[in-house]
Amino acid sequence: MRHVKDDDLDRLEPLLEQLRAIDGLRERKRGAFVLKSRSFLHFHAHGDEFFADVRLADDFERFPATTAAQHRTLVKAIKGALDGRA
């Protein structure tokens, strides 16, 4: 498992656009998001599959992030977690 590269992020761009639209998240560098000043989300690649590590609570949780359905699940989980923090 490795951190994503620029060409990986090109493939994840539709998901990145959705994440950029979520209030409270800030993209520190392409594909790496913070919430307030704390690291919140980054991506890994393993072969042709992508994974998102997201800090929904105290620790990071790993979500599959390759398909559109997985993107929807990830975005829903993030929005649910952030709504619970308000």
Summary of the structure (lengths in Angstrom):
residues: 86
radius of gyration: 11.9
end to end distance: 33.6
largest distance: 37.0
contacts: 230
relative contact order: 0.18
helix: 37%
strand: 37%
